[in-house]
């Protein structure tokens, strides 16, 4: 038999899940039309797929490689 405390815990868990989903699915910022690194145009498909994108694919790959290199060099 489900008591009042069990129902309240279930309600709180559901509300927490809704709150987390609302925060994690919120757009971060507006995507840029031009790459901040090389100033080339960022394709519309990339801007729609990634909210807040600021680099073209090539520059993003370079930035990720640099970040990995610096992290592994510790």
N, C-alpha and C positions, 0 to 999 in steps of 0.2 A: 504494500500500500504506500502510495506517495504522500508524504506529509507536506506541510506548508514550507518547511525549510528546504526540502528538495526542489519544490517548484520555484522558490525564490532563487536558489543557486542556478537552476536551469535558465531562468529569465535573465539573470546577471551575465551568464556565459553567452547567451544569445546577443545581448546588448553589447557586450565587449567585442564580439565578433563583428557586429555591424559597425561599431565605432572604428575598429582597426581597418576594416574594408574602406570606410569613408576616407580615412586619412591616407592610406597607401594608394588609393586609386585617384587621388586628387592630382590634377595637372601640376607639374612643378613650376613651369614657366613657359613662356611663348618661345617657340622654335625660331632660330635665326634663319634668314633667307640666304645669307652668305657666310662662309666659313670664317671663323675668327682667326684662323692661322694663315690660310692662303688666299682668302677673299674670293674663292670660287663659289658659284651658286650651289646651294644644297637642294637636291631634288625634292619635289613635293612629296613623293612617296616616303622618303626618309623623314621629312618633317612631320608627316602625319603618324608614322609608325612610332617615333620616339619623341615624346613631349619634352620640350626644352633642349633639343639638340642644338649644338653650337659649332660643330665641326663637320666637314665632309667625311666620307668613309675613309679615305686615305689618311687624312690628318688624325682621325680618331684612332686608327690602327697604330700609327706612329706614337701617339700619346700613350696608348695602352702598353706598347712595347717598352717605352721609356719608363713608365711606372713600374712595370715588372722588373726591369733591369735594376732600377734603384732599390726596389724592395729586396731583391735577391742579393744585392751587394752589401747588406748590413752586416 
